């Protein structure tokens, strides 16, 4: 199982990524060893995720989400809750 996720950073920015282990990836981000983008914006909070069977599906979806505007991402998060 693979996951696409959106994090809300301490500076209120949003970060999108994918992983095959969501809990471990969250620990990595919040320990300061995650993506370079999130290291200076800790702590981060998981606000959205989707699951996929394959890495390729997750990576395609991550790419689509990254091309969304901030407002579109916020709507995606709101509609998921």
N, C-alpha and C positions, 0 to 999 in steps of 0.2 A: 504494500500500500504506500502511495506517495501523497504528499499534501502540498497545496499551495496555501500560503498564509499572508495575512497583512498584520503588521505590527504598528502600534501607535507608540511613537517615541516620546521621551520626556519633553522635547521641544515642540510637541504636537504635530510633528511630521509623520508621514506614513511610509512604511517600508514593506515591499512585497518580495517574497522569496518562495522557494520550494524545498522540500526535504522528504526523506523516507522515514524520519523519526522525529515527530513534532516535539515531544517532551524534551528529548536530548538537544534539539536545535534551540529551543527556548532557553534552556540552561546555558548553552554556549553563548547565545546573544547576551544574556543578562550577566554573564561572568566577564564580559568584555573581550571575549575571544571569537565573536561572531563576525559578521560582515563589517568591513571598514566603516561603512555609513553609520551603523548603529553604535559603534564603540564610543563615540563622543556624545551620544544622545540617550544614555541610560538613565533610568531603567526603561525597558520596553515592555509593552503589554500586548498579548495576543488579542486581536479584536475580530478576526475573521479567518476561517479556513475552509477549504474544500478538499475532499479526498478523491484520488484517482487510482486506477489499477496499475498504470504504468508510468514510468519516469517521463516518457515522451509526452503523454497526455498532460501531466502536471507542468512540464516545461512550456508546452504550448499555451496553456491557460495562464501561467505566470507572465508570459510575454504579452498576452492580451490585456491583462490587468495593468501591467506596467505602462501600457500605452493609453490607459484611461486618464481622464483629468482627475484632479483631487476630488472635485464634487461628485464625479461618477463613482469613485471609490467609496466615498462617504455614503452615497445612496446604496451601493452594494452591501456595505456593512449594516446599514439601517434595515434593509429589507431581509437580511439574514437573521436578525434578532427576534 
